[in-house]
């Protein structure tokens, strides 16, 4: 865990463009986003790639449902950000 935090911090400090960090991004927002991702992975009993690659290849019904939910959520998010909020 500490290695992930340290590596992310070093990358954000040395090459913020690699993480999509802009001067308008705050450290607090990045920390909160990371915690949300960790909570979501725990809540979903695995991460998106784990369900998508390993779970589906094992024909896990839970992984099929989780991957479908991830993809649907991603599609709705992209639509809202690009078409409703005017993002690029």
C-alpha positions as CSV (number, residue, x, y, z in Angstrom):
1,X,0.0,0.0,0.0
2,X,2.7,2.5,0.9
3,X,4.5,1.7,-2.3
4,X,1.5,2.6,-4.4
5,X,1.1,5.9,-2.5
6,X,4.8,6.7,-2.8
7,X,5.0,5.8,-6.5
8,X,1.9,7.8,-7.3
9,X,3.2,10.8,-5.3
10,X,6.6,10.7,-7.0
11,X,5.0,10.4,-10.4
12,X,2.7,13.3,-9.7
13,X,5.6,15.4,-8.5
14,X,8.1,14.5,-11.3
15,X,5.7,14.1,-14.3
16,X,2.2,15.4,-13.5
17,X,1.2,15.3,-17.1
18,X,1.6,11.5,-17.0
19,X,-1.2,11.3,-14.5
20,X,-3.4,14.0,-16.1
21,X,-2.7,16.3,-13.1
22,X,-3.2,19.9,-14.0
23,X,-2.4,22.9,-11.9
24,X,-6.1,23.2,-11.1
25,X,-6.1,19.7,-9.6
26,X,-5.7,19.7,-5.8
27,X,-3.8,17.1,-3.9
28,X,-7.0,16.6,-1.7
29,X,-9.0,15.8,-4.8
30,X,-6.5,13.3,-6.0
31,X,-6.3,11.6,-2.6
32,X,-10.2,11.5,-2.4
33,X,-10.3,10.0,-5.9
34,X,-7.8,7.3,-4.9
35,X,-9.7,6.4,-1.8
36,X,-12.9,6.1,-3.8
37,X,-11.2,3.7,-6.3
38,X,-9.9,1.6,-3.4
39,X,-13.3,1.5,-1.7
40,X,-15.0,0.6,-5.0
41,X,-12.6,-2.2,-5.6
42,X,-13.2,-3.6,-2.1
43,X,-17.0,-3.1,-2.5
44,X,-17.0,-4.9,-5.9
45,X,-14.8,-7.8,-4.6
46,X,-12.1,-6.9,-7.1
47,X,-10.9,-4.3,-9.5
48,X,-12.2,-3.7,-13.0
49,X,-9.4,-5.4,-14.7
50,X,-9.5,-8.4,-12.4
51,X,-13.2,-8.9,-13.1
52,X,-12.8,-8.1,-16.8
53,X,-9.8,-10.3,-17.6
54,X,-9.6,-13.0,-14.9
55,X,-13.3,-13.3,-13.9
56,X,-14.8,-13.4,-17.4
57,X,-12.2,-15.9,-18.5
58,X,-13.3,-18.2,-15.6
59,X,-16.9,-17.6,-16.6
60,X,-17.8,-16.1,-13.3
61,X,-21.3,-14.8,-13.3
62,X,-20.4,-12.2,-10.7
63,X,-17.6,-10.9,-13.0
64,X,-19.9,-10.7,-16.0
65,X,-22.3,-8.6,-13.9
66,X,-19.6,-6.4,-12.4
67,X,-17.9,-5.8,-15.8
68,X,-21.2,-4.9,-17.4
69,X,-21.9,-2.5,-14.5
70,X,-18.4,-0.9,-14.9
71,X,-18.9,-0.5,-18.7
72,X,-22.4,1.0,-18.3
73,X,-21.2,3.4,-15.7
74,X,-18.3,4.4,-17.8
75,X,-20.5,5.0,-20.8
76,X,-22.9,7.1,-18.8
77,X,-20.1,9.1,-17.3
78,X,-18.5,9.9,-20.6
79,X,-21.9,10.9,-22.0
80,X,-22.6,13.3,-19.1
81,X,-19.1,14.8,-19.1
82,X,-18.9,15.3,-22.8
83,X,-22.5,16.2,-23.7
84,X,-24.1,17.6,-20.6
85,X,-21.2,19.3,-18.9
86,X,-19.4,20.5,-22.0
87,X,-16.1,18.7,-21.4
88,X,-13.7,17.9,-24.1
